[in-house]
Amino acid sequence: MTKNILKSISILVILSFFITIHTPVFASQLDDYRKQQKSLNTQINSVKNKIKQTETKKKATLNDIDAINKNIQQTNNELVTLDNKLDIAQKNINTAQKEISEKKKK
């Protein structure tokens, strides 16, 4: 029984020594890990902000494209209207030329 107690005490002394020696090392490593985590979190937040800015620019660009497409459609409609008016004017000119030609023949 005394041997078991001595073994237990020896183990406790060794563990105590191990903990005493390695605790500062663990604390230093833990501090380094916390600094790395803080740095990584900062980088992650920076990337998230850039993504938000990109999404905002993307939305603005899509709105600009929509506006341009509407202008193109409106311009195309106006061109169709002008083309129809031009056709009517050309028909009127042709009719007038025929009438003039017929009057000259008489």
TORLUM-42339 format. One record per residue: residue number from 1; x, y, z of N, C-alpha, C, O in turn. Coordinates in pm, whole numbers, plus 50000, padded with zeros to 5 digits. Example, Ala and Ser with C-alpha at 12.3 -4.5 7.8 and 13.67 -1.06 7.14 Angstrom:
<nodes>
    nr     n.X     n.Y     n.Z    ca.X    ca.Y    ca.Z     c.X     c.Y     c.Z     o.X     o.Y     o.Z
     1   51319   49431   50780   51230   49550   50780   51320   49670   50780   51424   49668   50846
     2   51285   49775   50708   51367   49894   50714   51290   50003   50787   51341   50114   50804
</nodes>
This chain:
<nodes>
    nr     n.X     n.Y     n.Z    ca.X    ca.Y    ca.Z     c.X     c.Y     c.Z     o.X     o.Y     o.Z
     1   50082   49881   50000   50000   50000   50000   50086   50125   50000   50056   50222   49930
     2   50192   50124   50077   50284   50236   50081   50348   50256   49945   50371   50368   49901
     3   50378   50142   49878   50438   50152   49745   50341   50220   49649   50381   50302   49567
     4   50215   50185   49659   50114   50246   49572   50101   50395   49599   50086   50475   49506
     5   50107   50432   49724   50099   50574   49760   50221   50647   49707   50209   50758   49654
     6   50339   50586   49722   50462   50648   49672   50457   50660   49520   50499   50762   49464
     7   50406   50557   49453   50393   50563   49306   50297   50675   49267   50322   50750   49172
     8   50188   50685   49339   50089   50790   49309   50150   50928   49332   50130   51019   49252
     9   50225   50942   49441   50290   51070   49470   50393   51100   49362   50403   51214   49317
    10   50469   51000   49322   50569   51019   49217   50503   51063   49087   50551   51154   49019
    11   50394   51000   49054   50321   51036   48932   50268   51179   48942   50275   51256   48846
    12   50216   51214   49059   50166   51350   49078   50278   51452   49069   50259   51560   49011
    13   50395   51420   49124   50510   51511   49116   50553   51528   48971   50581   51640   48927
    14   50558   51418   48898   50597   51425   48756   50494   51506   48677   50531   51591   48596
    15   50366   51479   48700   50262   51555   48631   50268   51703   48667   50252   51789   48581
    16   50291   51731   48793   50301   51869   48838   50418   51938   48770   50407   52052   48725
    17   50532   51868   48762   50650   51922   48695   50620   51947   48547   50652   52052   48493
    18   50557   51848   48484   50522   51859   48342   50430   51979   48319   50451   52057   48226
    19   50328   51991   48404   50233   52102   48391   50302   52235   48415   50278   52332   48343
    20   50390   52240   48516   50461   52364   48548   50549   52407   48431   50555   52526   48398
    21   50617   52312   48370   50707   52346   48259   50629   52380   48132   50664   52474   48061
    22   50524   52306   48104   50455   52320   47976   50341   52421   47976   50294   52459   47869
    23   50295   52464   48091   50184   52559   48096   50217   52689   48023   50134   52736   47945
    24   50336   52749   48044   50367   52871   47969   50371   52847   47817   50331   52933   47738
    25   50419   52729   47779   50425   52696   47636   50282   52686   47580   50252   52741   47474
    26   50196   52617   47654   50057   52605   47610   49989   52742   47605   49914   52772   47512
    27   50016   52823   47706   49956   52957   47710   50004   53040   47593   49926   53113   47531
    28   50132   53029   47561   50188   53103   47448   50125   53056   47317   50089   53136   47231
    29   50113   52923   47302   50051   52869   47181   49905   52912   47171   49856   52947   47064
    30   49837   52910   47285   49697   52952   47286   49685   53098   47246   49595   53135   47171
    31   49776   53181   47295   49777   53322   47259   49802   53339   47109   49737   53420   47043
    32   49897   53261   47056   49925   53266   46912   49802   53224   46832   49769   53286   46731
    33   49735   53118   46877   49615   53073   46807   49505   53179   46811   49433   53198   46713
    34   49493   53248   46922   49392   53354   46932   49425   53469   46837   49336   53525   46773
    35   49554   53503   46828   49595   53609   46735   49566   53568   46591   49518   53647   46511
    36   49597   53442   46559   49569   53392   46424   49419   53393   46395   49376   53430   46286
    37   49342   53354   46496   49196   53353   46479   49145   53494   46455   49059   53516   46370
    38   49197   53590   46531   49155   53729   46514   49192   53779   46375   49112   53846   46309
    39   49313   53746   46330   49357   53786   46196   49268   53723   46089   49227   53790   45994
    40   49238   53595   46105   49153   53526   46007   49011   53584   46007   48950   53600   45902
    41   48960   53615   46126   48826   53676   46133   48825   53812   46064   48728   53847   45997
    42   48933   53888   46080   48943   54018   46013   48943   53998   45861   48875   54070   45788
    43   49020   53899   45815   49025   53871   45671   48889   53825   45620   48845   53866   45512
    44   48822   53742   45697   48689   53694   45658   48591   53810   45647   48515   53819   45552
    45   48594   53900   45745   48505   54017   45742   48536   54106   45623   48446   54162   45561
    46   48664   54120   45591   48703   54200   45475   48647   54138   45347   48594   54209   45262
    47   48659   54008   45335   48606   53939   45216   48454   53953   45210   48398   53976   45102
    48   48387   53939   45325   48241   53955   45328   48201   54095   45282   48105   54111   45207
    49   48276   54196   45328   48245   54334   45287   48266   54352   45138   48187   54419   45071
    50   48373   54293   45085   48398   54303   44941   48288   54234   44862   48247   54281   44756
    51   48240   54122   44913   48130   54050   44847   48005   54137   44847   47935   54146   44746
    52   47976   54203   44960   47859   54291   44967   47872   54406   44868   47776   54441   44799
    53   47993   54465   44860   48015   54574   44766   47996   54526   44623   47936   54594   44540
    54   48047   54406   44594   48034   54350   44460   47887   54324   44427   47843   54351   44315
    55   47812   54272   44523   47669   54248   44501   47595   54380   44475   47507   54386   44389
    56   47632   54484   44550   47569   54615   44530   47600   54667   44390   47511   54716   44320
    57   47727   54655   44348   47766   54699   44213   47695   54615   44107   47654   54666   44003
    58   47681   54486   44135   47613   54396   44041   47468   54439   44022   47419   54445   43910
    59   47400   54469   44134   47261   54514   44125   47251   54644   44047   47162   54660   43963
    60   47342   54736   44074   47341   54864   44002   47364   54842   43853   47298   54903   43769
    61   47457   54753   43820   47485   54723   43680   47365   54659   43613   47331   54693   43499
    62   47299   54567   43682   47179   54504   43625   47068   54607   43604   46996   54600   43504
    63   47055   54701   43696   46956   54809   43678   46992   54895   43558   46904   54933   43480
    64   47121   54925   43541   47166   55002   43425   47135   54926   43296   47089   54985   43198
    65   47162   54797   43296   47135   54715   43177   46985   54714   43146   46946   54723   43030
    66   46903   54704   43249   46757   54710   43230   46716   54842   43165   46636   54844   43071
    67   46771   54951   43217   46738   55083   43162   46782   55093   43017   46709   55147   42933
    68   46899   55042   42986   46950   55045   42848   46860   54961   42758   46827   55003   42647
    69   46821   54843   42805   46732   54758   42725   46598   54826   42699   46543   54815   42590
    70   46545   54896   42799   46419   54969   42780   46437   55080   42676   46351   55101   42592
    71   46551   55150   42683   46578   55255   42584   46591   55196   42444   46543   55254   42347
    72   46657   55082   42435   46671   55016   42304   46534   54977   42250   46505   54997   42132
    73   46450   54921   42336   46315   54882   42293   46234   55004   42248   46166   54999   42146
    74   46244   55111   42325   46171   55233   42288   46224   55288   42155   46145   55330   42070
    75   46355   55286   42138   46414   55334   42013   46371   55246   41896   46339   55296   41788
    76   46369   55115   41918   46322   55024   41812   46177   55052   41776   46141   55051   41658
    77   46093   55077   41876   45953   55110   41848   45943   55239   41768   45863   55249   41674
    78   46023   55338   41804   46022   55465   41731   46070   55445   41587   46018   55505   41494
    79   46172   55358   41570   46221   55329   41435   46114   55261   41350   46100   55291   41232
    80   46038   55170   41410   45929   55104   41338   45824   55207   41297   45775   55205   41184
    81   45791   55297   41388   45693   55403   41358   45744   55491   41244   45670   55522   41151
    82   45870   55531   41253   45929   55615   41147   45934   55540   41014   45910   55598   40908
    83   45966   55411   41019   45971   55331   40898   45833   55323   40833   45819   55331   40711
    84   45730   55306   40917   45593   55304   40865   45556   55439   40803   45495   55443   40696
    85   45594   55548   40869   45566   55681   40814   45641   55702   40683   45589   55763   40589
    86   45764   55650   40677   45843   55662   40555   45777   55584   40441   45772   55631   40327
    87   45726   55466   40472   45655   55387   40370   45533   55463   40318   45508   55467   40198
    88   45457   55523   40411   45338   55600   40371   45380   55719   40285   45317   55748   40183
    89   45487   55788   40326   45534   55903   40249   45580   55859   40111   45553   55927   40011
    90   45651   55746   40104   45698   55697   39974   45580   55661   39883   45583   55688   39763
    91   45475   55600   39941   45355   55568   39863   45288   55695   39814   45242   55701   39700
    92   45283   55797   39900   45224   55926   39859   45305   55989   39747   45248   56044   39653
    93   45437   55979   39756   45523   56034   39650   45498   55957   39520   45483   56018   39414
    94   45493   55825   39529   45469   55744   39408   45333   55778   39346   45321   55789   39224
    95   45232   55794   39431   45099   55829   39383   45102   55966   39316   45045   55985   39208
    96   45169   56062   39379   45178   56197   39323   45253   56194   39190   45213   56263   39096
    97   45360   56116   39182   45436   56107   39057   45352   56045   38945   45360   56088   38830
    98   45271   55946   38979   45183   55885   38880   45081   55987   38830   45053   55996   38711
    99   45024   56064   38926   44925   56164   38888   44988   56269   38798   44927   56311   38699
   100   45109   56312   38832   45178   56413   38750   45207   56354   38612   45188   56420   38510
   101   45253   56231   38611   45284   56165   38484   45159   56152   38398   45166   56172   38277
   102   45046   56119   38459   44920   56105   38385   44873   56240   38334   44820   56249   38223
   103   44891   56346   38414   44850   56479   38370   44936   56526   38253   44886   56594   38163
   104   45063   56490   38254   45151   56530   38145   45112   56458   38016   45125   56514   37907
   105   45066   56335   38029   45026   56258   37912   44900   56315   37849   44881   56300   37728
   106   44814   56380   37924   44688   56433   37875   44711   56561   37810   44617   56623   37761
</nodes>
